[in-house]
């Protein structure tokens, strides 16, 4: 199974958006099931699916970024999933991009995901339009694309969208400078923005001059082949991790 947050030895060490700390989920489930149970971070599972079957299949070095309620991630280097010894790591959503900024569910301030997750975008857009914030990521896309930005040219919405993409591009450029990937795959709800003006606006920001240190040969940036299902598909591959190491 796949779950958000830090996973270590089958224990959910911390999942800020769910309010979970040090919960032995496998131990609890074993009280009711005799089958083998495995658990991994959701972004790592999604990255496994995209590496083995999806958008990263033909690349050795890649960064997977999932944008949804929060921001998670994984790194593939030389064809292998990078994994720290202690925790699942690569919590890209909790790198600080605005010191002293918005309060994050993790307890820190100014985290990447408080500015560039789909949840953050949804809050800003629904507040600006004065509509119910309890909508899906897909519906949010339709609201932005069809009604309020590119047809009616709502300047307030355009401003919020542009600011969101500014923050998202800053985070992506930081990851490019750190890992120098051949490809960056964007998953979660943002995968549904493939082939539309919002995705094109993001690419322009990431690829603009001086946005990254080695600007002459930027990585390819694409959406996840399996969109929001990548994590589910990757969870079925947990026992096949050796395929990423050999």
C-alpha positions, 0 to 999 in steps of 0.5 A: 500500500502507499501512504503520504508522509515519512515511512520507516520500517513499516511505521508511519513516522509522520504524515502532516496532512493526516495528523499522524505520528508514529503509527504502526499501521502494519502492526494494526493490520496484521491483527486482522490479516495474515497476508504479507503487508508492505507499505511505502511512501506514496510518491516513491510508489508513483515514481516506481510506476513511472520509472518501470512503465511510464514517463521515466522509463527511458531515462537514467536520472529523473525527479518525480514530483507529486502535486496534490494535497501536499508535495511529495517526491522521489529521485531516480539516479543512474536508474536507481531509486535513491533511498536514505538509511533512516527515513523515506526522505525527499520531502520536497514539499517541506523545503523552505522557499519563503522564510517565515511564510505561511504555516505548514501542517508540518509545523514549519513556516514557508514550506514549498507545499504551502505555496505550490501544492494543488491544495494551495492553488485551490484555496487561493482560487476558490477564495478569489472566486468566492466559491466552495473550496470542496472541489476536486483538482480536476474540477479546479482545472476546468474552473480556471481553464474554461470560465475564469481565466482564458475566456473571461480574463479574470485578472484576480485569478490570473494574478493568483495563478501566476504567483502559484506558478512562480513558486512552483517554478522556483521549487522545480528550479531548485531541484534541477540545480541540486539533482541535474535530472534528465527529466522531471515528471509532475504527478498528482492532480497536476498531471491533469494540466497536461497540454493546456496553457497553465502547463505551458506557462510553467515551462516558460518560467522554468526555462527562462534565462538564468532560472537555473545554474546550468541553463543551456541544457534543461531537463525535459518536464512532463506530466505523469503517464499514469496521472493520479493512478501512478501511486496505486500502480507503484504500490503493486511493485513494492516487491519488485524493487530489485528491478530498480537496483539491478 
